[in-house]
Amino acid sequence: MADDKAKRGGGDRRTVAGGEGYEVSYFAGKHGISRDQAQDLINKIGNNRDKLNAAAAKLKG
């Protein structure tokens, strides 16, 4: 499913679209974790970017 280009702004930035490969890859690269690790975090935690950032920091550190 393609990212809805009509939904832009703050609300869209607060989430990570787990179904969008480019967003998962970006998130993984940003935190220095593998794409599989990033997808696992999204599957366990959901798509809230703040919660995912905190979990990725704990995972790496």
Long-range contacts (C-beta under 8 A, 24 or more apart in sequence): 13-49, 14-48, 14-49, 14-50, 15-47, 15-48, 15-49, 16-42, 16-47, 16-49, 16-52, 17-47, 18-42, 18-43, 18-47, 27-52, 27-56, 31-56, 31-57, 31-59, 31-60, 32-60, 33-59, 33-60
